Amino acid sequence: MPYHLSRHIALATVALATLAGCSSQDDASFSNFQNVLQSYYDGQSEPATCIAGTIDEFPYTKSDISWGLGNKGEQLDALAAADLVEQVGPETYQLTETGQSAFQPDKGFCFGTVTVTEVTNFTEPSERGGFTISQVNYTVDVEERPSWSQNETLVDTFELSDSGLRTSGLMTRNDNPEQKKMILVKTNNGWVTERDM
């Protein structure tokens, strides 16, 4: 085989191998799906975790405690242990300096951002209802977690996971809130979450 012909074949082989290694945003891949999920979380205005959302203004008086909404006395003690509130009277609490920076009315004491750490697996993309979809299972972690959110009393009272996510919901308990799943949908601009449709 002449030298120039074998050289062209070698260059063509390298070019094809390079193209095969490149992925498009339309591909169903671990990296594409992780990027889509992270973009979704980056676009959220909500912090990763908020606690004590039913205590909505300060100073707060224990007599304001509503029945059936959990043990506010225990919650206030945990917030005090984490230096978010301080007791200023027999029944009254106010925000500390740390609490002022963390408190958001109607949400409670909030912190962190969600980082997608890994896509663990996904279903083979398939047609459903006229869309190409894939269910993606993935794990998350909480970044920008302040030291107060790691206070042991607060973690136990508000049932936070090791990463700082809530383990209890309104009706259920989730001992692994870092493990999540979401449906992704293929569009003409690549993959998006079902929530972005």
C-alpha positions, -999 to +999 in steps of 0.1 A: +000+000+000+015+033-010+026+056+019+001+084+011-029+060+009-021+044+043-015+079+058-050+090+046-066+058+060-049+064+094-061+101+094-096+090+086-096+064+113-084+090+139-110+114+127-138+088+130-126+077+164-126+114+176-161+120+162-174+088+179-159+099+212-178+133+211-213+134+224-241+156+214-265+172+238-291+149+223-273+118+235-286+099+265-254+098+286-244+101+322-226+134+316-254+150+296-280+140+322-259+152+351-255+186+333-293+188+326-301+180+362-275+205+376-289+232+353-323+225+367-312+229+403-290+260+394-322+276+380-341+272+412-345+301+436-352+279+465-325+269+490-316+232+494-332+231+529-355+252+550-366+243+586-392+257+610-412+273+582-444+275+604-426+300+627-430+329+604-422+361+624-400+373+653-402+381+681-421+349+685-442+341+716-447+305+726-484+311+732-486+317+694-480+279+690-507+263+669-519+229+679-512+201+654-482+217+637-455+199+656-437+206+689-428+243+685-412+244+720-388+216+710-381+234+677-374+267+694-350+249+718-332+234+688-330+268+671-316+283+703-290+255+705-279+264+670-277+301+679-305+311+655-328+325+682-325+335+718-350+336+746-357+372+758-386+365+781-404+336+797-423+329+764-406+351+739-378+344+714-360+368+690-335+362+662-298+363+668-274+378+643-269+344+628-306+338+627-313+371+610-290+361+580-307+327+577-343+335+583-367+339+554-404+348+562-428+320+551-399+296+546-380+295+579-343+291+584-327+282+550-294+271+537-274+255+509-276+248+472-281+214+456-252+198+437-258+167+415-230+144+425-237+114+403-261+100+378-263+064+390-284+050+361-311+058+336-337+039+316-332+034+279-349+064+262-384+054+249-415+070+234-443+079+257-472+102+249-453+115+218-422+124+237-389+106+241-382+102+278-358+086+302-361+081+340-328+092+356-317+081+391-291+103+407-276+115+440-273+150+453-254+168+481-258+202+498-231+228+492-227+260+511-239+244+544-234+267+574-220+254+607-253+261+625-271+236+602-248+209+616-257+214+652-266+179+666-298+191+684-311+209+653-302+180+630-321+155+653-351+178+659-357+187+623-347+152+610-319+163+586-298+138+567-260+138+570-259+161+539-285+185+554-316+175+535-350+169+552-358+133+558-394+139+568-422+151+547-458+159+555-469+122+555-438+101+548-402+097+559-373+094+534-341+081+550-322+086+518-332+121+505-299+123+486-311+096+462-335+111+437-351+104+404-365+126+377-380+121+342-360+138+314-376+147+281-358+150+247-365+182+229-353+198+197-327+216+220-315+185+238-327+170+271-347+189+297-364+179+330-401+172+329-405+201+353-390+225+326-416+214+300 
